[in-house]
Amino acid sequence: MKFDQLVYFLETARSQHIGKASKILKISPSAVSHSIAQLENELGVELFARQGKRIRLTEAGWRLMEKAGKLLE
């Protein structure tokens, strides 16, 4: 798990939208998506439930958001 993966995950979790997160982070949406996919693969869990273009945090996503938020403070 890399620092930037956590940052990208947290911003996406806060905005609940990859496109919005990518604008805030000033990187491409595909870079955000790829980073989150790698993080999910490393952890072996889905962090977001995807419904078309909409996403929402899974239970595992909520747990990671709490832990990552504390780490990055």
Gaussian input, Z-matrix of N, CA and C with variables (Angstrom, degrees):
# hf/3-21g

backbone

0 1
 N
 C     1     B1
 C     2     B2     1     A1
 N     3     B3     2     A2     1     D1
 C     4     B4     3     A3     2     D2
 C     5     B5     4     A4     3     D3
 N     6     B6     5     A5     4     D4
 C     7     B7     6     A6     5     D5
 C     8     B8     7     A7     6     D6
 N     9     B9     8     A8     7     D7
 C    10    B10     9     A9     8     D8
 C    11    B11    10    A10     9     D9
 N    12    B12    11    A11    10    D10
 C    13    B13    12    A12    11    D11
 C    14    B14    13    A13    12    D12
 N    15    B15    14    A14    13    D13
 C    16    B16    15    A15    14    D14
 C    17    B17    16    A16    15    D15
 N    18    B18    17    A17    16    D16
 C    19    B19    18    A18    17    D17
 C    20    B20    19    A19    18    D18
 N    21    B21    20    A20    19    D19
 C    22    B22    21    A21    20    D20
 C    23    B23    22    A22    21    D21
 N    24    B24    23    A23    22    D22
 C    25    B25    24    A24    23    D23
 C    26    B26    25    A25    24    D24
 N    27    B27    26    A26    25    D25
 C    28    B28    27    A27    26    D26
 C    29    B29    28    A28    27    D27
 N    30    B30    29    A29    28    D28
 C    31    B31    30    A30    29    D29
 C    32    B32    31    A31    30    D30
 N    33    B33    32    A32    31    D31
 C    34    B34    33    A33    32    D32
 C    35    B35    34    A34    33    D33
 N    36    B36    35    A35    34    D34
 C    37    B37    36    A36    35    D35
 C    38    B38    37    A37    36    D36
 N    39    B39    38    A38    37    D37
 C    40    B40    39    A39    38    D38
 C    41    B41    40    A40    39    D39
 N    42    B42    41    A41    40    D40
 C    43    B43    42    A42    41    D41
 C    44    B44    43    A43    42    D42
 N    45    B45    44    A44    43    D43
 C    46    B46    45    A45    44    D44
 C    47    B47    46    A46    45    D45
 N    48    B48    47    A47    46    D46
 C    49    B49    48    A48    47    D47
 C    50    B50    49    A49    48    D48
 N    51    B51    50    A50    49    D49
 C    52    B52    51    A51    50    D50
 C    53    B53    52    A52    51    D51
 N    54    B54    53    A53    52    D52
 C    55    B55    54    A54    53    D53
 C    56    B56    55    A55    54    D54
 N    57    B57    56    A56    55    D55
 C    58    B58    57    A57    56    D56
 C    59    B59    58    A58    57    D57
 N    60    B60    59    A59    58    D58
 C    61    B61    60    A60    59    D59
 C    62    B62    61    A61    60    D60
 N    63    B63    62    A62    61    D61
 C    64    B64    63    A63    62    D62
 C    65    B65    64    A64    63    D63
 N    66    B66    65    A65    64    D64
 C    67    B67    66    A66    65    D65
 C    68    B68    67    A67    66    D66
 N    69    B69    68    A68    67    D67
 C    70    B70    69    A69    68    D68
 C    71    B71    70    A70    69    D69
 N    72    B72    71    A71    70    D70
 C    73    B73    72    A72    71    D71
 C    74    B74    73    A73    72    D72
 N    75    B75    74    A74    73    D73
 C    76    B76    75    A75    74    D74
 C    77    B77    76    A76    75    D75
 N    78    B78    77    A77    76    D76
 C    79    B79    78    A78    77    D77
 C    80    B80    79    A79    78    D78
 N    81    B81    80    A80    79    D79
 C    82    B82    81    A81    80    D80
 C    83    B83    82    A82    81    D81
 N    84    B84    83    A83    82    D82
 C    85    B85    84    A84    83    D83
 C    86    B86    85    A85    84    D84
 N    87    B87    86    A86    85    D85
 C    88    B88    87    A87    86    D86
 C    89    B89    88    A88    87    D87
 N    90    B90    89    A89    88    D88
 C    91    B91    90    A90    89    D89
 C    92    B92    91    A91    90    D90
 N    93    B93    92    A92    91    D91
 C    94    B94    93    A93    92    D92
 C    95    B95    94    A94    93    D93
 N    96    B96    95    A95    94    D94
 C    97    B97    96    A96    95    D95
 C    98    B98    97    A97    96    D96
 N    99    B99    98    A98    97    D97
 C   100   B100    99    A99    98    D98
 C   101   B101   100   A100    99    D99
 N   102   B102   101   A101   100   D100
 C   103   B103   102   A102   101   D101
 C   104   B104   103   A103   102   D102
 N   105   B105   104   A104   103   D103
 C   106   B106   105   A105   104   D104
 C   107   B107   106   A106   105   D105
 N   108   B108   107   A107   106   D106
 C   109   B109   108   A108   107   D107
 C   110   B110   109   A109   108   D108
 N   111   B111   110   A110   109   D109
 C   112   B112   111   A111   110   D110
 C   113   B113   112   A112   111   D111
 N   114   B114   113   A113   112   D112
 C   115   B115   114   A114   113   D113
 C   116   B116   115   A115   114   D114
 N   117   B117   116   A116   115   D115
 C   118   B118   117   A117   116   D116
 C   119   B119   118   A118   117   D117
 N   120   B120   119   A119   118   D118
 C   121   B121   120   A120   119   D119
 C   122   B122   121   A121   120   D120
 N   123   B123   122   A122   121   D121
 C   124   B124   123   A123   122   D122
 C   125   B125   124   A124   123   D123
 N   126   B126   125   A125   124   D124
 C   127   B127   126   A126   125   D125
 C   128   B128   127   A127   126   D126
 N   129   B129   128   A128   127   D127
 C   130   B130   129   A129   128   D128
 C   131   B131   130   A130   129   D129
 N   132   B132   131   A131   130   D130
 C   133   B133   132   A132   131   D131
 C   134   B134   133   A133   132   D132
 N   135   B135   134   A134   133   D133
 C   136   B136   135   A135   134   D134
 C   137   B137   136   A136   135   D135
 N   138   B138   137   A137   136   D136
 C   139   B139   138   A138   137   D137
 C   140   B140   139   A139   138   D138
 N   141   B141   140   A140   139   D139
 C   142   B142   141   A141   140   D140
 C   143   B143   142   A142   141   D141
 N   144   B144   143   A143   142   D142
 C   145   B145   144   A144   143   D143
 C   146   B146   145   A145   144   D144
 N   147   B147   146   A146   145   D145
 C   148   B148   147   A147   146   D146
 C   149   B149   148   A148   147   D147
 N   150   B150   149   A149   148   D148
 C   151   B151   150   A150   149   D149
 C   152   B152   151   A151   150   D150
 N   153   B153   152   A152   151   D151
 C   154   B154   153   A153   152   D152
 C   155   B155   154   A154   153   D153
 N   156   B156   155   A155   154   D154
 C   157   B157   156   A156   155   D155
 C   158   B158   157   A157   156   D156
 N   159   B159   158   A158   157   D157
 C   160   B160   159   A159   158   D158
 C   161   B161   160   A160   159   D159
 N   162   B162   161   A161   160   D160
 C   163   B163   162   A162   161   D161
 C   164   B164   163   A163   162   D162
 N   165   B165   164   A164   163   D163
 C   166   B166   165   A165   164   D164
 C   167   B167   166   A166   165   D165
 N   168   B168   167   A167   166   D166
 C   169   B169   168   A168   167   D167
 C   170   B170   169   A169   168   D168
 N   171   B171   170   A170   169   D169
 C   172   B172   171   A171   170   D170
 C   173   B173   172   A172   171   D171
 N   174   B174   173   A173   172   D172
 C   175   B175   174   A174   173   D173
 C   176   B176   175   A175   174   D174
 N   177   B177   176   A176   175   D175
 C   178   B178   177   A177   176   D176
 C   179   B179   178   A178   177   D177
 N   180   B180   179   A179   178   D178
 C   181   B181   180   A180   179   D179
 C   182   B182   181   A181   180   D180
 N   183   B183   182   A182   181   D181
 C   184   B184   183   A183   182   D182
 C   185   B185   184   A184   183   D183
 N   186   B186   185   A185   184   D184
 C   187   B187   186   A186   185   D185
 C   188   B188   187   A187   186   D186
 N   189   B189   188   A188   187   D187
 C   190   B190   189   A189   188   D188
 C   191   B191   190   A190   189   D189
 N   192   B192   191   A191   190   D190
 C   193   B193   192   A192   191   D191
 C   194   B194   193   A193   192   D192
 N   195   B195   194   A194   193   D193
 C   196   B196   195   A195   194   D194
 C   197   B197   196   A196   195   D195
 N   198   B198   197   A197   196   D196
 C   199   B199   198   A198   197   D197
 C   200   B200   199   A199   198   D198
 N   201   B201   200   A200   199   D199
 C   202   B202   201   A201   200   D200
 C   203   B203   202   A202   201   D201
 N   204   B204   203   A203   202   D202
 C   205   B205   204   A204   203   D203
 C   206   B206   205   A205   204   D204
 N   207   B207   206   A206   205   D205
 C   208   B208   207   A207   206   D206
 C   209   B209   208   A208   207   D207
 N   210   B210   209   A209   208   D208
 C   211   B211   210   A210   209   D209
 C   212   B212   211   A211   210   D210
 N   213   B213   212   A212   211   D211
 C   214   B214   213   A213   212   D212
 C   215   B215   214   A214   213   D213
 N   216   B216   215   A215   214   D214
 C   217   B217   216   A216   215   D215
 C   218   B218   217   A217   216   D216

   B1=1.4441
   B2=1.5302
   B3=1.3126
   B4=1.4581
   B5=1.5232
   B6=1.3210
   B7=1.4568
   B8=1.5259
   B9=1.3349
   B10=1.4625
   B11=1.5267
   B12=1.3275
   B13=1.4590
   B14=1.5273
   B15=1.3197
   B16=1.4592
   B17=1.5238
   B18=1.3176
   B19=1.4607
   B20=1.5247
   B21=1.3244
   B22=1.4631
   B23=1.5319
   B24=1.3282
   B25=1.4598
   B26=1.5257
   B27=1.3370
   B28=1.4614
   B29=1.5227
   B30=1.3090
   B31=1.4626
   B32=1.5264
   B33=1.3130
   B34=1.4625
   B35=1.5227
   B36=1.3168
   B37=1.4603
   B38=1.5287
   B39=1.3116
   B40=1.4679
   B41=1.5169
   B42=1.3165
   B43=1.4693
   B44=1.5239
   B45=1.3436
   B46=1.4618
   B47=1.5355
   B48=1.3436
   B49=1.4678
   B50=1.5239
   B51=1.3157
   B52=1.4668
   B53=1.5226
   B54=1.3165
   B55=1.4681
   B56=1.5083
   B57=1.3395
   B58=1.4675
   B59=1.5254
   B60=1.3248
   B61=1.4590
   B62=1.5278
   B63=1.3180
   B64=1.4676
   B65=1.5280
   B66=1.3304
   B67=1.4690
   B68=1.5194
   B69=1.3225
   B70=1.4649
   B71=1.5247
   B72=1.3343
   B73=1.4639
   B74=1.5285
   B75=1.3353
   B76=1.4634
   B77=1.5292
   B78=1.3495
   B79=1.4605
   B80=1.5337
   B81=1.3104
   B82=1.4637
   B83=1.5311
   B84=1.3382
   B85=1.4664
   B86=1.5270
   B87=1.3220
   B88=1.4652
   B89=1.5293
   B90=1.3386
   B91=1.4643
   B92=1.5316
   B93=1.3247
   B94=1.4663
   B95=1.5232
   B96=1.3168
   B97=1.4649
   B98=1.5219
   B99=1.3220
   B100=1.4661
   B101=1.5293
   B102=1.3162
   B103=1.4576
   B104=1.5249
   B105=1.3287
   B106=1.4646
   B107=1.5228
   B108=1.3221
   B109=1.4657
   B110=1.5196
   B111=1.3347
   B112=1.4655
   B113=1.5272
   B114=1.3282
   B115=1.4644
   B116=1.5255
   B117=1.3219
   B118=1.4646
   B119=1.5255
   B120=1.3157
   B121=1.4575
   B122=1.5310
   B123=1.3177
   B124=1.4691
   B125=1.5205
   B126=1.3314
   B127=1.4550
   B128=1.5226
   B129=1.3273
   B130=1.4598
   B131=1.5208
   B132=1.3356
   B133=1.4716
   B134=1.5202
   B135=1.3293
   B136=1.4536
   B137=1.5233
   B138=1.3191
   B139=1.4531
   B140=1.5231
   B141=1.3277
   B142=1.4546
   B143=1.5161
   B144=1.3208
   B145=1.4599
   B146=1.5196
   B147=1.3011
   B148=1.4540
   B149=1.5229
   B150=1.3209
   B151=1.4573
   B152=1.5177
   B153=1.3336
   B154=1.4602
   B155=1.5177
   B156=1.3115
   B157=1.4671
   B158=1.5216
   B159=1.3165
   B160=1.4630
   B161=1.5258
   B162=1.3115
   B163=1.4605
   B164=1.5226
   B165=1.3114
   B166=1.4565
   B167=1.5230
   B168=1.3123
   B169=1.4541
   B170=1.5232
   B171=1.3186
   B172=1.4577
   B173=1.5238
   B174=1.3083
   B175=1.4705
   B176=1.5322
   B177=1.3263
   B178=1.4675
   B179=1.5272
   B180=1.3296
   B181=1.4577
   B182=1.5177
   B183=1.3354
   B184=1.4687
   B185=1.5304
   B186=1.3313
   B187=1.4770
   B188=1.5238
   B189=1.3456
   B190=1.4632
   B191=1.5255
   B192=1.3137
   B193=1.4616
   B194=1.5307
   B195=1.3247
   B196=1.4593
   B197=1.5270
   B198=1.3226
   B199=1.4689
   B200=1.5178
   B201=1.3353
   B202=1.4685
   B203=1.5278
   B204=1.3162
   B205=1.4542
   B206=1.5239
   B207=1.3258
   B208=1.4607
   B209=1.5231
   B210=1.3324
   B211=1.4582
   B212=1.5346
   B213=1.3262
   B214=1.4606
   B215=1.5209
   B216=1.3365
   B217=1.4634
   B218=1.4833
   A1=108.66
   A2=114.92
   A3=120.71
   A4=110.19
   A5=114.83
   A6=121.74
   A7=111.37
   A8=117.30
   A9=119.77
   A10=111.62
   A11=117.89
   A12=120.47
   A13=110.44
   A14=116.67
   A15=120.46
   A16=111.64
   A17=116.12
   A18=120.03
   A19=110.36
   A20=117.32
   A21=121.89
   A22=110.47
   A23=115.91
   A24=120.14
   A25=110.60
   A26=117.25
   A27=120.40
   A28=112.34
   A29=117.03
   A30=119.41
   A31=110.50
   A32=117.13
   A33=120.71
   A34=110.03
   A35=117.40
   A36=120.96
   A37=110.84
   A38=116.69
   A39=120.41
   A40=111.74
   A41=116.70
   A42=120.06
   A43=112.86
   A44=116.99
   A45=122.96
   A46=111.51
   A47=115.52
   A48=119.80
   A49=108.71
   A50=117.53
   A51=121.27
   A52=111.23
   A53=117.56
   A54=120.65
   A55=112.79
   A56=117.04
   A57=120.85
   A58=110.53
   A59=115.91
   A60=120.16
   A61=110.71
   A62=116.67
   A63=119.99
   A64=111.01
   A65=117.63
   A66=120.19
   A67=111.07
   A68=116.70
   A69=121.02
   A70=110.54
   A71=115.89
   A72=121.15
   A73=113.10
   A74=116.03
   A75=122.74
   A76=112.35
   A77=113.70
   A78=121.06
   A79=107.18
   A80=117.60
   A81=120.69
   A82=110.63
   A83=116.47
   A84=119.34
   A85=112.48
   A86=116.94
   A87=119.10
   A88=111.43
   A89=117.26
   A90=120.22
   A91=110.46
   A92=116.67
   A93=120.78
   A94=109.61
   A95=117.03
   A96=121.73
   A97=111.49
   A98=116.01
   A99=120.91
   A100=110.78
   A101=116.92
   A102=121.65
   A103=111.03
   A104=116.25
   A105=120.31
   A106=110.60
   A107=117.27
   A108=120.64
   A109=111.08
   A110=117.46
   A111=120.93
   A112=110.73
   A113=115.77
   A114=120.11
   A115=110.46
   A116=117.20
   A117=120.62
   A118=110.76
   A119=116.95
   A120=121.40
   A121=111.00
   A122=116.62
   A123=120.85
   A124=111.63
   A125=116.54
   A126=120.73
   A127=112.82
   A128=116.33
   A129=120.69
   A130=113.98
   A131=116.64
   A132=121.65
   A133=109.67
   A134=115.64
   A135=120.36
   A136=107.76
   A137=116.35
   A138=121.12
   A139=111.72
   A140=116.01
   A141=122.27
   A142=109.68
   A143=115.52
   A144=121.28
   A145=105.90
   A146=116.44
   A147=120.81
   A148=110.06
   A149=115.06
   A150=121.76
   A151=107.06
   A152=115.87
   A153=120.10
   A154=109.08
   A155=116.87
   A156=120.54
   A157=111.97
   A158=116.89
   A159=120.52
   A160=109.62
   A161=115.46
   A162=121.25
   A163=109.00
   A164=114.70
   A165=120.15
   A166=107.56
   A167=115.80
   A168=120.48
   A169=111.43
   A170=115.74
   A171=121.88
   A172=107.30
   A173=116.76
   A174=120.69
   A175=109.89
   A176=117.07
   A177=120.94
   A178=110.38
   A179=116.94
   A180=121.25
   A181=112.05
   A182=116.66
   A183=120.37
   A184=110.86
   A185=116.41
   A186=119.78
   A187=110.89
   A188=115.97
   A189=119.13
   A190=110.68
   A191=117.51
   A192=120.71
   A193=110.72
   A194=117.03
   A195=120.61
   A196=111.67
   A197=116.01
   A198=120.50
   A199=111.89
   A200=116.24
   A201=120.23
   A202=110.35
   A203=117.32
   A204=120.09
   A205=111.64
   A206=116.29
   A207=120.65
   A208=111.38
   A209=116.48
   A210=120.81
   A211=112.18
   A212=116.18
   A213=120.60
   A214=112.68
   A215=117.37
   A216=119.59
   A217=108.12
   D1=129.37
   D2=-178.08
   D3=-106.05
   D4=155.23
   D5=-179.92
   D6=-56.23
   D7=-46.31
   D8=-177.53
   D9=-65.06
   D10=-31.60
   D11=176.66
   D12=-61.79
   D13=-41.62
   D14=178.50
   D15=-66.37
   D16=-41.15
   D17=178.37
   D18=-62.05
   D19=-46.72
   D20=-179.76
   D21=-64.04
   D22=-42.11
   D23=178.24
   D24=-61.28
   D25=-48.59
   D26=-177.62
   D27=-61.50
   D28=-42.99
   D29=-179.58
   D30=-66.48
   D31=-38.56
   D32=177.20
   D33=-66.95
   D34=-40.78
   D35=178.38
   D36=-63.23
   D37=-41.52
   D38=179.99
   D39=-65.60
   D40=-42.57
   D41=-176.06
   D42=-89.00
   D43=-16.30
   D44=-177.26
   D45=55.80
   D46=31.00
   D47=-177.53
   D48=-159.02
   D49=123.22
   D50=-178.36
   D51=-65.17
   D52=-42.17
   D53=179.94
   D54=-61.91
   D55=-43.25
   D56=178.26
   D57=-65.03
   D58=-42.28
   D59=178.90
   D60=-62.34
   D61=-41.70
   D62=-178.30
   D63=-64.94
   D64=-36.15
   D65=177.06
   D66=-66.20
   D67=-42.79
   D68=178.90
   D69=-64.58
   D70=-41.71
   D71=-178.31
   D72=-80.33
   D73=-13.40
   D74=-179.12
   D75=60.92
   D76=44.56
   D77=173.75
   D78=-136.29
   D79=170.90
   D80=-177.10
   D81=-74.36
   D82=150.33
   D83=175.38
   D84=-58.28
   D85=-35.23
   D86=179.78
   D87=-65.94
   D88=-33.44
   D89=177.22
   D90=-66.41
   D91=-39.30
   D92=177.41
   D93=-65.46
   D94=-48.54
   D95=-179.89
   D96=-59.13
   D97=-45.29
   D98=-179.36
   D99=-62.80
   D100=-43.42
   D101=-179.82
   D102=-62.43
   D103=-44.66
   D104=179.52
   D105=-65.67
   D106=-41.06
   D107=177.67
   D108=-60.77
   D109=-41.04
   D110=177.54
   D111=-63.95
   D112=-42.07
   D113=179.53
   D114=-63.79
   D115=-43.96
   D116=177.39
   D117=-61.53
   D118=-40.24
   D119=178.94
   D120=-64.36
   D121=-44.57
   D122=179.20
   D123=-62.60
   D124=-41.34
   D125=-176.77
   D126=-83.87
   D127=-18.31
   D128=179.59
   D129=73.66
   D130=24.56
   D131=178.75
   D132=-139.65
   D133=156.68
   D134=171.47
   D135=-86.17
   D136=129.92
   D137=179.59
   D138=-94.61
   D139=-25.69
   D140=178.99
   D141=-128.98
   D142=141.75
   D143=169.72
   D144=-94.33
   D145=125.85
   D146=-176.04
   D147=-102.31
   D148=131.79
   D149=177.68
   D150=-131.54
   D151=87.42
   D152=-173.38
   D153=66.87
   D154=-123.63
   D155=178.15
   D156=-88.57
   D157=-8.10
   D158=-179.09
   D159=-90.07
   D160=146.61
   D161=176.48
   D162=-134.57
   D163=154.18
   D164=173.56
   D165=-146.86
   D166=153.57
   D167=-178.74
   D168=-69.32
   D169=141.04
   D170=170.84
   D171=-86.16
   D172=176.98
   D173=176.56
   D174=-59.33
   D175=-43.05
   D176=177.90
   D177=-63.57
   D178=-36.68
   D179=177.43
   D180=-63.80
   D181=-41.70
   D182=177.82
   D183=-62.47
   D184=-42.22
   D185=-180.00
   D186=-63.53
   D187=-44.03
   D188=179.70
   D189=-66.14
   D190=-37.92
   D191=-179.94
   D192=-61.19
   D193=-41.86
   D194=177.91
   D195=-63.12
   D196=-46.49
   D197=-178.40
   D198=-69.12
   D199=-44.88
   D200=-177.36
   D201=-67.31
   D202=-37.63
   D203=178.45
   D204=-60.70
   D205=-40.95
   D206=177.87
   D207=-66.90
   D208=-40.15
   D209=-179.72
   D210=-63.96
   D211=-38.58
   D212=-174.58
   D213=-85.99
   D214=-8.50
   D215=176.73
   D216=-72.39

